Amino acid sequence: MTTTFINTMDAKEQFADLITRVSHHKERVILTRRGKEIAAIVPLEDLQLIEESEDKHDLREAIDALKEARNTGTITLEQLKEEVGSGT
């Protein structure tokens, strides 16, 4: 998969072409401003893979939190407020 770096001013002028390259040729485009990488245009499939990965990570964290709650027990909201010193 090809990755192209382009500054934002040139990207603005070539936007339609960039979208075609990304969507049809699966190219990744890194946008730069003053020499710094600031954003990316990626094929939709790349974004979907990222989101799936994030979902799996979130699910693992939720499962771990449930296991911890089962092993160590839970406390009420009032108990939590007392622990953190909430004045409400």
PAMARKOL-919366 format. One record per residue (C-alpha): residue in one letter; x, y, z. Coordinates in pm, whole numbers, always signed. Layout:
// residues N
{r "A",{X,Y,Z}},
...
END
This chain:
// residues 88
{r "M",{+0,+0,+0}},
{r "T",{+135,+339,-100}},
{r "T",{+161,+631,+142}},
{r "T",{+192,+983,+8}},
{r "F",{+285,+1294,+202}},
{r "I",{+133,+1622,+86}},
{r "N",{+103,+1966,+241}},
{r "T",{-246,+2096,+309}},
{r "M",{-230,+2372,+47}},
{r "D",{-147,+2124,-230}},
{r "A",{-405,+1880,-92}},
{r "K",{-673,+2148,-117}},
{r "E",{-594,+2195,-485}},
{r "Q",{-583,+1819,-551}},
{r "F",{-864,+1710,-319}},
{r "A",{-1078,+1529,-580}},
{r "D",{-774,+1343,-712}},
{r "L",{-664,+1249,-359}},
{r "I",{-1006,+1106,-279}},
{r "T",{-996,+898,-597}},
{r "R",{-648,+771,-517}},
{r "V",{-751,+678,-163}},
{r "S",{-1085,+519,-249}},
{r "H",{-992,+337,-569}},
{r "H",{-620,+268,-531}},
{r "K",{-617,+224,-152}},
{r "E",{-347,+487,-114}},
{r "R",{-290,+650,+223}},
{r "V",{-233,+1025,+226}},
{r "I",{-59,+1201,+514}},
{r "L",{-135,+1573,+531}},
{r "T",{+138,+1803,+649}},
{r "R",{+148,+2163,+760}},
{r "R",{+479,+2344,+801}},
{r "G",{+655,+2010,+767}},
{r "K",{+455,+1843,+1047}},
{r "E",{+224,+1547,+993}},
{r "I",{-121,+1657,+1109}},
{r "A",{-385,+1425,+961}},
{r "A",{-445,+1136,+726}},
{r "I",{-686,+1039,+454}},
{r "V",{-718,+663,+450}},
{r "P",{-936,+408,+273}},
{r "L",{-1260,+331,+452}},
{r "E",{-1139,-26,+508}},
{r "D",{-844,+107,+711}},
{r "L",{-1077,+310,+932}},
{r "Q",{-1304,+9,+983}},
{r "L",{-1005,-203,+1092}},
{r "I",{-901,+67,+1340}},
{r "E",{-1254,+87,+1481}},
{r "E",{-1279,-293,+1510}},
{r "S",{-948,-299,+1694}},
{r "E",{-1065,-26,+1933}},
{r "D",{-1392,-215,+1993}},
{r "K",{-1201,-535,+2075}},
{r "H",{-973,-342,+2310}},
{r "D",{-1273,-181,+2483}},
{r "L",{-1441,-520,+2517}},
{r "R",{-1126,-671,+2673}},
{r "E",{-1110,-383,+2922}},
{r "A",{-1478,-427,+3011}},
{r "I",{-1432,-802,+3063}},
{r "D",{-1127,-738,+3283}},
{r "A",{-1323,-480,+3486}},
{r "L",{-1608,-727,+3538}},
{r "K",{-1363,-997,+3648}},
{r "E",{-1203,-754,+3892}},
{r "A",{-1543,-654,+4029}},
{r "R",{-1635,-1020,+4081}},
{r "N",{-1303,-1093,+4253}},
{r "T",{-1276,-784,+4472}},
{r "G",{-1638,-682,+4510}},
{r "T",{-1800,-348,+4447}},
{r "I",{-1903,-48,+4654}},
{r "T",{-2206,+178,+4643}},
{r "L",{-2203,+528,+4501}},
{r "E",{-2235,+667,+4852}},
{r "Q",{-1929,+470,+4964}},
{r "L",{-1735,+600,+4667}},
{r "K",{-1835,+958,+4749}},
{r "E",{-1713,+908,+5106}},
{r "E",{-1382,+765,+4981}},
{r "V",{-1312,+1056,+4747}},
{r "G",{-1449,+1316,+4988}},
{r "S",{-1738,+1440,+4777}},
{r "G",{-1928,+1716,+4950}},
{r "T",{-2264,+1635,+4785}},
END
